[in-house]
Amino acid sequence: MGRQRPEPEVEMEFQIAPMINLMLVIIAAMTTTLGVLQKELELGIKVPGQESSTSTPTDTPIPIEIGILKDGRILYNKTAVDNATSSDLPDLKARLSRATEFDNEQQVIIRPQLDARHNRIVDVLNACTASGVKKLTFGEAR
């Protein structure tokens, strides 16, 4: 039997390119995950999932919802205020003034029905302005 020749030793080299690719994939995954989490926090919503027992209450105030019905009635958080013919809306102004005194960044959402009169919407906007509401948005009627 012949003597086998020893195989020449091959020196192993450290490959840096696969390590860089792996790090880029990890950074991309972290970036997209943090972006989704940041949007969740900005919107004030919680994605369904396992709830932790150490949840902290949020400091964001609940927005005031003002509904405008087609017959001219005004709803303040689903409670009727003022009468359907009053353009001054003193009760609405008083409630909004109290809310803005407590929190000057109080958000108000106006939710008119599709067939609500436009002059009634203007009356509500005037009441919000007179009460010092700074954050005002429109939403769909509920």
VENJOZI-V140612 format. One record per helix or strand of 2 or more residues. SS is the DSSP state (H for helix, E for strand). FROM is the first residue (numbers start at 1). TO is the last residue. If there is no record, write none. Layout:
ss->SS from->FROM to->TO
ss->SS from->FROM to->TO
This chain:
ss->H from->16 to->43
ss->E from->64 to->68
ss->E from->74 to->76
ss->E from->79 to->81
ss->H from->90 to->102
ss->E from->107 to->112
ss->H from->118 to->131
ss->E from->135 to->138
